[in-house]
Amino acid sequence: MGLLKQFFRQSPEKYELKGDRFFDNALWGHAKIEYEKALDAFERPTKDQNEAKIRIEEKLQKAKEALALEHKATGEDLMEGKHYDEARELFELALDLSKDKALTSAIRKHLQEIKDLVAEEIQSLMPEPRMPPQIIEDMVYPEQEDEAFQALCGTLPAEVRKAYSSYGDSFKSGYLALNRGEFKQAADDLTLAMSENSEPDSYIPLDLATAYLNLGKLEEAQRLLESFLQYRPGALPGYQILCEVFWEMNAFDRAESLLESCPDDLKASLAYYLLRGETLFQAGRYSEVITLYKGFLKDYGWNESVAKALAGALEASGAFEEARGLYADIMNQCNSCRRPVDPAVKRKFADISFDLGQRSFAILETYLALVQEDSENSPFYFERVSLLYDSMGNEEQARRFQAFAELAQKEKE
């Protein structure tokens, strides 16, 4: 090795630390490269260095397995979208990386499936046939409405569920209309339901106020909710909807006063913290939101809902690198528990990375996965994939995905 190369070469530990940072941010490919550099940096390892080398080799294999798993997941998404060439490439890369027998067996099975399918003529990206709206309407029967109502009520607390089942047909019709987004119909039916159920502590005002909120009738919604909370001061949804009314009015001080009046047992809940944080966020007081949520995570430990809200506040405050790191943490937590990652989180991570100038294959893969998970925005994702391929010098793939973006946009129109 030349003198200058020896002089400027980094230590294995520095490469290892850099690899750890990439690993923690779910950038498995980058981590793999840094761990490989760390191993190359060992010349004639001492006994102590041998232990370090073994440790780095283990980290390298973990990075390879994580990258292989990511390639497999992305390849499966591409297969579902009938992008067989790209899927095959990822599966073959994953096979080269992984030593896990179950994983490699599953990948080989996918490769065989692609081989069987590749001979068929497949029209990619064609829209699914949609049933005309009038046919859908004709298929809605009373018994189906009952089933839909019971399904919606099934998510409610037992006391509320029992009350909702007792309010009659007008309430049922209004509640279903509300959940379909038919707010005028919902308001009419729920107003009738209130006249049919005169109990002062009924839950109907909650849903009628929600309809009014969506119709822009803020004062009517406010009056209903303030009356409702007099009879049911422990009902958190009443505070949530009334806060939304105050946000629409830009009356953030009134929202804060309302939250201060909550019973103490509600103030100890996660929902209360999120409601208070959202009120501060709506008021544009991002530094206070960040302090609130960081304090929660420090005192109570990891919570995904709080982490998402904190990442949003960091992003709004301009702390993009920190926000990106937190979105990566959320993705890592989901991956470690083998839970699906929220597509909204994936998009935030990818968009911030892109805006910060990152042009990596990992970001490209994320956008490809989002094509399947959030197909409504597929033109945007294909456009990003095209730009990423272009930045990597792959003009053929850039043109190909630009064509996909244009076709997907035409299908939307």
C-alpha positions in Angstrom: 0.0 0.0 0.0 1.4 3.5 -0.9 2.4 5.9 1.8 -0.4 8.4 1.0 -3.0 5.8 0.9 -1.9 4.5 4.3 -1.9 8.1 5.7 -5.4 9.0 4.5 -7.1 5.6 5.1 -9.8 5.7 7.9 -9.7 3.3 10.8 -12.1 0.3 10.8 -14.0 1.8 13.7 -14.8 5.0 11.7 -16.2 2.9 8.9 -18.1 0.8 11.4 -19.7 3.9 13.1 -20.7 5.2 9.8 -22.2 1.9 8.9 -24.1 1.9 12.2 -25.6 5.3 11.4 -26.8 4.0 8.0 -28.2 0.9 9.5 -30.1 2.9 12.1 -31.7 4.9 9.3 -32.8 1.8 7.4 -30.2 2.4 4.6 -29.1 -1.2 4.5 -27.1 -0.9 1.2 -25.1 2.0 2.5 -24.5 0.2 5.8 -23.2 -2.9 3.9 -20.7 -0.8 2.0 -19.3 0.9 5.1 -19.0 -2.5 7.0 -17.2 -3.9 3.9 -14.8 -0.9 4.0 -14.3 -1.5 7.8 -13.3 -5.1 7.1 -11.0 -4.0 4.3 -9.3 -1.6 6.6 -7.9 -4.5 8.8 -4.5 -5.5 7.6 -3.0 -7.9 10.1 -5.5 -7.9 12.9 -4.3 -8.3 16.5 -6.2 -10.5 19.0 -8.4 -7.5 20.0 -8.9 -6.5 16.4 -10.0 -10.0 15.6 -12.9 -9.6 18.0 -13.8 -6.3 16.3 -13.5 -7.9 12.9 -15.9 -10.7 13.9 -18.3 -8.1 15.3 -18.2 -6.1 12.0 -18.7 -9.3 10.0 -21.8 -10.0 12.0 -23.1 -6.5 11.4 -22.3 -6.8 7.7 -24.4 -10.0 7.5 -27.2 -8.4 9.4 -27.1 -5.5 6.9 -27.1 -8.0 4.0 -30.1 -9.9 5.4 -32.0 -6.7 6.0 -31.2 -5.5 2.5 -32.2 -8.9 1.1 -35.5 -8.7 3.0 -36.1 -5.2 1.7 -35.3 -6.3 -1.9 -37.7 -9.2 -1.5 -40.5 -7.0 -0.3 -39.9 -4.5 -3.1 -39.7 -7.3 -5.6 -43.0 -8.6 -4.4 -44.6 -5.2 -4.9 -43.1 -5.0 -8.3 -44.4 -8.5 -9.2 -47.9 -7.4 -8.0 -47.6 -4.5 -10.4 -46.4 -6.8 -13.2 -42.9 -5.2 -13.4 -41.2 -8.5 -13.8 -37.8 -7.4 -15.0 -37.2 -5.1 -12.1 -38.6 -7.7 -9.7 -36.2 -10.4 -11.0 -33.2 -8.1 -10.6 -34.0 -7.4 -7.0 -34.7 -11.1 -6.2 -31.3 -12.1 -7.8 -29.6 -9.4 -5.7 -31.3 -10.7 -2.6 -30.1 -14.2 -3.3 -26.5 -13.0 -3.5 -26.9 -11.3 -0.1 -28.8 -13.7 2.0 -27.7 -16.9 3.8 -31.1 -17.5 5.4 -32.5 -20.7 4.0 -36.2 -19.8 4.4 -35.7 -16.4 2.7 -33.6 -17.8 -0.2 -36.2 -20.5 -0.7 -39.0 -18.0 -0.9 -37.0 -15.8 -3.3 -36.3 -18.8 -5.6 -40.0 -19.5 -5.6 -40.7 -16.0 -6.8 -38.1 -16.3 -9.5 -39.8 -19.4 -10.8 -43.2 -17.6 -10.7 -41.7 -14.8 -12.8 -40.3 -17.3 -15.3 -43.7 -18.9 -15.6 -45.5 -15.5 -16.1 -43.0 -13.8 -18.4 -44.2 -15.6 -21.5 -47.7 -14.2 -21.1 -48.8 -10.9 -22.6 -49.4 -8.6 -19.7 -50.8 -5.1 -20.0 -49.2 -3.2 -17.2 -50.8 -0.4 -15.3 -54.3 -0.9 -16.9 -57.0 0.5 -14.6 -59.3 -2.0 -12.9 -62.8 -2.1 -14.3 -65.0 0.0 -12.1 -68.7 -0.8 -11.4 -71.0 2.1 -12.4 -72.2 4.1 -9.4 -75.9 3.4 -10.2 -75.2 -0.4 -10.0 -73.6 0.0 -6.6 -76.6 2.0 -5.4 -78.9 -0.8 -6.7 -77.0 -3.3 -4.7 -77.5 -1.6 -1.3 -80.2 -3.4 0.6 -81.7 -2.7 4.0 -80.0 -5.7 5.6 -76.7 -4.4 4.2 -77.3 -1.1 5.9 -77.9 -2.9 9.2 -74.7 -4.8 8.7 -72.8 -1.6 7.9 -74.3 0.2 10.9 -73.4 -2.7 13.3 -69.9 -2.8 11.9 -69.4 0.9 12.5 -70.8 0.7 16.0 -68.6 -2.3 16.7 -65.6 0.0 17.0 -67.3 2.1 19.8 -67.2 1.6 23.6 -69.9 -0.7 24.9 -71.9 2.1 26.5 -71.9 4.2 23.3 -72.6 1.2 21.1 -75.7 0.3 23.2 -77.0 3.9 23.1 -76.5 4.1 19.3 -78.5 0.9 18.8 -81.4 2.4 20.7 -81.7 5.7 18.8 -83.9 4.4 15.9 -83.9 4.5 12.1 -83.4 8.2 11.6 -80.2 8.1 13.6 -79.0 5.0 11.8 -79.6 6.7 8.4 -77.9 9.9 9.5 -74.9 8.0 11.0 -74.4 6.0 7.8 -74.7 9.2 5.7 -72.1 10.9 8.0 -69.6 8.0 7.5 -70.2 8.2 3.7 -69.4 11.9 3.7 -73.0 12.9 2.8 -73.0 15.7 5.4 -76.2 17.5 4.3 -78.2 14.3 4.5 -76.5 13.4 7.8 -77.5 16.7 9.3 -81.1 16.4 8.3 -81.4 12.8 9.6 -79.6 13.4 12.8 -81.6 16.6 13.5 -84.7 14.4 13.2 -83.1 11.8 15.4 -82.5 14.4 18.1 -86.2 15.4 18.0 -87.1 11.7 18.4 -84.7 11.1 21.3 -85.1 13.9 23.8 -82.7 12.7 26.5 -80.4 15.6 27.3 -77.3 13.4 27.6 -77.7 11.5 24.3 -74.6 11.1 22.1 -76.5 12.3 19.0 -75.1 15.9 19.3 -71.6 14.6 18.7 -72.4 13.3 15.3 -74.7 16.2 14.3 -71.9 18.6 15.4 -69.5 16.6 13.1 -71.9 17.0 10.2 -72.2 20.8 10.9 -68.4 21.1 11.2 -68.0 19.6 7.7 -70.8 21.9 6.4 -69.0 25.0 7.8 -71.8 25.6 10.3 -69.3 26.3 13.1 -71.4 28.2 15.6 -74.2 25.5 15.4 -71.6 22.8 16.1 -70.0 24.8 18.9 -73.4 25.2 20.7 -74.2 21.5 20.4 -70.8 20.4 21.8 -70.7 22.9 24.7 -74.2 21.7 25.7 -73.1 18.0 25.3 -70.0 18.5 27.5 -72.2 19.9 30.3 -73.9 16.6 30.5 -70.9 14.4 29.6 -67.7 16.2 30.8 -65.7 12.9 30.6 -66.4 12.3 26.9 -63.1 12.9 25.1 -64.6 13.0 21.6 -66.6 16.1 22.6 -63.4 17.9 23.4 -61.8 16.6 20.1 -64.5 17.8 17.9 -64.9 21.2 19.7 -61.2 21.7 19.4 -61.6 21.2 15.6 -64.3 23.8 15.6 -62.1 26.3 17.4 -59.2 25.5 15.0 -61.5 26.3 12.1 -62.4 29.6 13.8 -58.7 30.3 14.5 -59.7 30.5 18.1 -56.7 28.7 19.4 -56.8 30.4 22.8 -60.3 29.0 23.3 -59.1 25.5 22.3 -56.4 25.8 25.0 -58.8 27.0 27.6 -61.2 24.1 26.7 -58.3 21.6 27.2 -57.4 23.1 30.5 -61.0 22.4 31.7 -60.7 18.7 30.9 -61.0 16.3 33.9 -57.7 15.2 35.3 -58.1 11.6 34.2 -58.4 12.7 30.6 -55.3 14.9 30.9 -53.3 11.8 31.7 -54.3 10.1 28.4 -52.3 9.8 25.2 -55.3 11.2 23.3 -55.1 14.4 25.4 -51.4 14.8 24.7 -52.0 14.5 21.0 -54.9 16.9 21.1 -52.9 19.5 23.0 -50.0 19.1 20.6 -52.3 19.4 17.6 -53.8 22.6 19.0 -50.3 24.1 19.4 -49.4 22.9 15.9 -52.5 24.5 14.4 -51.5 27.7 16.1 -48.1 27.5 14.5 -46.2 27.1 17.8 -43.9 24.4 16.6 -41.2 24.8 19.2 -43.8 24.1 21.9 -45.1 21.1 20.1 -41.6 19.7 19.8 -40.9 20.3 23.5 -44.2 18.7 24.4 -43.7 15.5 22.4 -40.1 15.1 23.2 -41.0 15.3 26.8 -43.7 12.6 26.4 -41.2 10.2 24.6 -38.6 10.8 27.3 -41.1 10.2 30.2 -43.2 7.4 28.7 -41.1 5.8 26.1 -41.6 5.1 22.4 -45.1 5.7 21.0 -45.6 5.7 17.2 -48.5 8.2 17.2 -46.4 10.7 19.2 -43.4 10.1 17.0 -45.3 10.8 13.9 -46.7 14.0 15.3 -43.3 15.1 16.5 -41.8 14.3 13.0 -44.5 16.5 11.5 -43.7 19.4 13.8 -40.0 19.1 13.1 -40.7 19.2 9.4 -42.9 22.2 9.8 -40.2 24.0 11.8 -37.6 23.4 9.1 -35.7 20.7 11.0 -35.7 18.4 8.0 -32.7 16.2 8.8 -34.1 15.5 12.3 -37.6 14.8 10.9 -36.1 12.4 8.3 -34.2 10.6 11.1 -37.4 10.2 13.1 -39.4 8.9 10.1 -36.6 6.4 9.7 -36.9 5.4 13.3 -40.6 4.8 12.8 -40.0 2.6 9.8 -37.3 0.7 11.7 -39.7 0.1 14.6 -42.3 -1.3 12.2 -39.8 -3.5 10.5 -38.4 -4.9 13.7 -41.9 -5.9 14.8 -42.7 -7.1 11.2 -45.6 -4.7 11.0 -46.5 -2.9 7.7 -45.1 0.6 7.5 -47.6 3.4 7.1 -47.3 4.5 3.4 -47.6 8.2 4.6 -44.5 7.7 6.7 -42.6 6.0 3.8 -43.5 9.0 1.5 -42.4 11.5 4.1 -39.1 9.7 4.5 -38.6 9.5 0.7 -39.7 13.0 -0.1 -37.5 14.6 2.6 -34.5 12.5 1.5 -35.1 13.5 -2.1 -35.5 17.2 -1.2 -32.2 17.0 0.8 -30.5 15.8 -2.4 -30.2 12.1 -1.7 -30.3 10.0 -4.9 -29.9 6.5 -3.6 -31.3 3.2 -4.8 -32.9 2.8 -1.3 -35.0 5.9 -2.0 -35.9 4.6 -5.5 -37.1 1.4 -4.0 -39.2 3.2 -1.5 -41.0 5.1 -4.3 -41.5 1.9 -6.2 -43.1 0.3 -3.1 -45.4 3.3 -2.8 -46.6 2.8 -6.4 -48.5 -0.3 -5.0 -49.3 0.9 -1.5 -50.6 4.4 -2.6 -51.7 3.9 -6.2 -53.7 7.1 -6.2 -50.4 9.0 -6.3 -48.6 6.7 -8.7 -47.9 9.4 -11.3 -45.8 11.3 -8.8 -43.9 8.2 -7.6 -43.1 7.1 -11.2 -41.9 10.6 -11.9 -39.6 10.5 -8.9 -38.3 7.1 -9.9 -37.6 8.5 -13.4 -35.6 11.4 -11.9 -33.7 9.1 -9.6 -32.7 6.8 -12.5 -31.7 9.8 -14.5 -29.4 11.0 -11.7 -27.8 7.6 -11.6 -27.1 7.8 -15.4 -29.6 5.2 -16.4 -31.4 7.0 -19.2 -33.2 4.0 -20.5 -35.0 3.3 -17.2 -35.5 7.1 -16.7 -37.4 7.3 -20.0 -39.3 4.1 -19.2 -40.6 5.3 -15.8 -41.4 8.7 -17.3 -43.7 6.9 -19.7 -45.3 5.1 -16.8 -45.8 8.4 -15.0 -47.5 9.9 -18.1 -49.7 6.8 -18.6 -50.7 6.7 -15.0 -51.7 10.3 -15.1 -53.8 9.8 -18.2 -55.6 6.9 -16.4 -56.4 9.2 -13.5 -57.9 11.8 -15.8 
